[in-house]
């Protein structure tokens, strides 16, 4: 049994480290001026960047901010150097390191996929599903997923059930219930290096593969009920709109496919290096695409 660390025996060591140290979220860009006064950056200045291997993003409509997940120095697999940036909808930096300003009370190693549900930010991190308070960035605990060795994409159902892909062998989709029970949801074909995960409007689980161009829809019982295809393979991100339209980003080939219900895929953007796990900005009506080691975000306005 694997339960959220803040409420389980397996989490006592983690909880103790949090209580012994004070977690501090990062502040928006600014300085201390010569008089010693904290001074926010003036509105006539814009800064772009702040990324270090940006893998995924998610959008907070309440604050109108993009949350970008960063692996840190991922090629060296340095421990506990992942962080989360807050980005304005025009791509300028709000807070360079919001989660990760300090490491006090924080463990975040190589965060990949991310999702928001009911005031909680979820991030998958190697074999962990980590939770953070969306308002404060405060860590809320984590669940260890037995057998996982490379959790990548994540989708969260309205009831808080987490579905996460393991892209490395053994290729699986894991399920973590709201009380922290972890189990294998799907394994084997048609999974082929599964990556992006999203929940559709009927509560089904949609998965895209890096290994081919399949866009697979599972019902909550783990049965495949539909298979669609993106224009290209090598896919990473998937976004599902209110009308059922799906957008799929190819991390290998740099395209974005649009799949309208019952129609073949059409390419709406090309030439995006390492187009990773994108998110939808519902206020500005745009797709936001992290570009991994290019340390950047791409923006695609939608019609």
C-alpha positions in Angstrom: 0.0 0.0 0.0 1.4 3.4 -1.0 -0.3 6.4 0.5 0.4 10.1 0.3 3.5 10.7 2.4 2.0 13.3 4.7 -0.5 10.8 6.0 1.3 7.5 5.9 4.0 5.6 7.7 6.2 5.5 4.6 6.2 9.2 4.6 7.3 9.9 8.1 10.9 10.6 7.1 9.8 13.0 4.4 7.3 14.7 6.7 10.0 15.2 9.4 12.4 16.8 6.9 9.6 19.2 5.8 8.8 20.2 9.4 12.5 20.6 10.3 13.1 23.0 7.5 11.0 26.0 6.2 9.9 25.8 2.6 10.1 29.1 0.8 8.6 29.8 -2.6 10.4 32.2 -4.9 9.3 35.8 -5.4 8.6 37.6 -8.7 11.7 39.2 -10.3 13.1 42.2 -8.4 16.1 43.4 -6.5 17.2 45.1 -3.3 18.0 48.7 -4.2 20.8 50.8 -2.7 18.6 51.9 0.2 18.1 48.3 1.1 14.4 48.3 -0.1 13.0 45.3 -1.9 12.1 46.7 -5.4 9.9 44.7 -7.9 10.9 44.9 -11.5 9.3 47.9 -13.2 6.5 47.3 -15.7 8.5 48.7 -18.6 11.0 45.8 -18.3 10.5 42.3 -19.7 12.8 39.3 -19.2 12.6 36.1 -21.2 14.2 32.7 -20.3 14.9 31.2 -16.9 14.6 27.6 -18.2 16.9 24.7 -17.7 15.6 21.7 -19.7 12.0 22.7 -19.7 9.9 19.5 -20.2 6.3 20.3 -19.5 4.0 23.1 -18.6 0.5 23.6 -17.2 -1.7 26.7 -17.0 -3.2 28.4 -13.9 -6.2 30.4 -15.2 -6.8 32.0 -11.8 -3.5 33.7 -11.8 -3.2 33.8 -15.6 0.3 32.2 -15.3 2.1 29.3 -17.0 3.9 26.9 -14.7 7.0 25.5 -16.5 8.7 22.4 -15.1 12.5 22.4 -15.3 14.8 19.3 -15.0 17.7 21.4 -13.9 21.1 19.9 -14.9 19.4 16.8 -16.3 22.3 15.3 -18.4 24.3 14.9 -15.2 21.2 13.5 -13.3 22.1 15.8 -10.4 19.8 15.1 -7.5 17.2 17.6 -6.2 17.8 20.5 -8.7 14.5 20.5 -10.5 12.4 23.6 -10.2 9.2 25.3 -11.4 9.1 28.7 -13.2 6.1 31.1 -13.3 5.8 32.6 -16.8 3.5 35.4 -18.0 1.2 34.6 -21.0 3.5 36.6 -23.3 6.4 34.4 -22.5 8.1 36.9 -20.1 9.3 35.8 -16.7 7.2 36.3 -13.6 9.2 34.2 -11.2 12.4 32.4 -12.3 12.3 29.8 -9.5 9.0 29.6 -7.8 9.3 26.1 -6.5 13.0 25.6 -6.1 14.1 29.0 -4.9 15.7 27.1 -2.0 15.9 23.3 -1.3 14.6 23.7 2.3 11.8 21.2 2.7 11.8 20.4 -1.0 12.7 17.3 -3.0 12.4 17.7 -6.8 14.9 15.8 -8.9 13.9 15.4 -12.6 10.3 16.6 -12.9 8.8 15.8 -16.3 5.0 15.8 -16.8 2.7 18.1 -14.8 -1.0 18.7 -14.3 -3.3 20.9 -12.1 -6.4 19.6 -10.4 -8.5 21.1 -7.6 -5.9 23.5 -6.3 -3.0 20.9 -6.5 0.0 20.9 -8.8 1.0 17.3 -9.7 4.5 16.5 -11.1 6.0 13.1 -12.0 9.6 12.7 -10.9 11.4 9.4 -11.8 9.3 7.0 -9.6 7.4 9.6 -7.6 4.1 11.5 -8.1 4.7 14.7 -6.2 2.0 17.2 -5.1 2.3 20.9 -4.4 -0.2 23.4 -3.2 -1.0 25.5 -6.3 -1.4 28.8 -4.3 1.8 28.6 -2.2 4.0 26.0 -3.9 4.2 24.2 -0.6 5.0 20.5 -1.0 2.0 18.3 0.0 3.7 15.0 -0.1 4.4 12.3 -2.7 3.6 8.7 -3.7 6.2 6.2 -4.7 5.1 4.1 -7.7 6.6 0.6 -7.4 8.2 -0.6 -10.6 8.4 2.9 -12.2 11.8 4.0 -13.5 10.9 6.9 -15.8 7.5 8.5 -15.1 6.9 11.0 -18.0 3.4 12.2 -18.8 0.6 12.7 -16.3 -3.1 13.3 -16.3 -5.4 13.8 -13.3 -9.1 12.9 -13.3 -11.5 15.3 -11.6 -11.7 13.0 -8.5 -7.9 13.2 -8.1 -7.0 9.9 -9.6 -3.6 10.2 -11.3 -2.6 8.4 -14.5 1.1 8.5 -15.3 3.1 7.0 -18.2 6.4 5.1 -17.7 8.2 5.5 -21.0 11.2 3.3 -20.3 10.8 -0.5 -20.2 8.6 -1.8 -18.8 6.3 0.5 -20.8 3.2 1.1 -18.7 0.5 3.5 -17.6 0.2 3.6 -13.8 -2.8 4.6 -11.8 -2.6 6.3 -8.4 -5.9 6.7 -6.5 -6.7 9.7 -4.3 -5.8 7.8 -1.2 -2.4 6.8 -2.7 -2.9 3.3 -3.9 -0.6 2.7 -6.9 -1.2 0.0 -9.5 -0.6 -0.8 -13.2 -3.4 0.5 -15.3 -2.2 -0.5 -18.8 0.8 -2.4 -20.1 2.0 -3.7 -23.5 0.5 -3.0 -27.0 -0.8 -0.6 -28.2 1.6 1.3 -25.9 4.9 2.1 -27.7 7.1 4.3 -25.5 4.0 6.0 -24.0 4.5 9.6 -23.1 1.8 12.3 -22.9 -1.4 11.6 -20.9 -4.6 13.6 -20.7 -8.1 13.1 -19.4 -10.9 13.7 -22.0 -14.3 15.3 -21.3 -15.9 11.9 -20.6 -13.3 10.9 -18.0 -11.4 8.6 -20.4 -7.6 8.4 -20.4 -5.8 9.5 -23.6 -2.2 8.5 -24.2 0.2 9.4 -27.0 3.3 7.3 -28.0 6.8 8.3 -28.8 7.3 5.0 -30.7 4.5 5.6 -33.2 1.7 8.1 -34.1 -1.1 6.4 -32.1 -3.4 8.5 -29.9 -5.0 5.9 -27.7 -8.1 6.3 -25.6 -8.7 4.0 -22.6 -11.8 3.9 -20.5 -11.4 4.0 -16.7 -11.5 0.1 -16.7 -8.3 0.1 -18.8 -10.0 -1.0 -22.1 -9.0 0.6 -25.4 -12.1 2.2 -26.8 -10.6 4.3 -29.6 -7.3 4.8 -31.5 -6.6 7.9 -33.6 -3.4 8.9 -35.3 -1.4 12.1 -35.3 0.2 13.3 -38.5 3.7 12.3 -37.3 5.1 9.9 -34.7 7.5 10.7 -31.8 4.8 12.3 -29.8 5.1 13.9 -26.3 2.3 16.3 -25.5 -1.5 16.1 -25.8 -4.1 18.7 -25.1 -7.9 18.0 -25.2 -10.3 20.9 -25.8 -13.9 21.2 -24.6 -15.2 20.2 -28.1 -13.1 17.0 -28.1 -10.4 18.4 -30.5 -7.0 17.0 -29.6 -3.6 18.7 -30.2 -0.6 16.5 -30.2 3.1 17.7 -30.2 5.9 15.6 -31.7 9.1 15.9 -29.7 11.0 14.0 -32.4 9.8 15.7 -35.5 8.7 19.1 -34.2 5.1 19.3 -35.5 1.8 19.9 -33.9 -1.2 17.9 -35.1 -4.9 18.8 -34.7 -7.3 16.0 -34.5 -11.0 17.1 -34.7 -13.5 14.4 -33.6 -14.1 12.0 -36.4 -11.5 13.6 -38.7 -8.0 12.9 -39.9 -5.1 14.7 -38.3 -3.9 18.0 -39.8 -0.6 19.7 -39.1 -1.0 23.3 -37.7 2.7 24.0 -36.9 6.1 22.7 -37.8 9.8 23.1 -37.2 9.5 23.3 -33.3 12.7 21.7 -31.9 12.0 19.1 -29.2 8.3 20.0 -28.9 7.6 18.5 -25.5 4.6 18.2 -23.2 2.5 21.3 -24.0 -0.3 22.9 -22.2 -3.3 25.0 -23.2 -3.6 28.6 -22.0 -7.4 29.0 -21.9 -7.4 32.7 -21.2 -5.2 33.8 -24.2 -6.4 30.8 -26.3 -2.9 29.5 -27.1 -0.8 26.4 -26.9 2.4 26.6 -25.0 5.2 24.2 -25.8 8.3 23.6 -23.8 11.3 22.7 -25.9 13.4 20.6 -23.5 17.2 21.3 -23.8 16.5 24.3 -26.1 15.5 26.0 -22.8 12.6 27.9 -24.3 8.8 27.9 -24.7 7.0 28.1 -28.1 3.6 29.8 -28.3 0.9 28.9 -30.9 -2.2 31.2 -31.0 -5.3 29.2 -31.9 -8.1 30.3 -34.2 
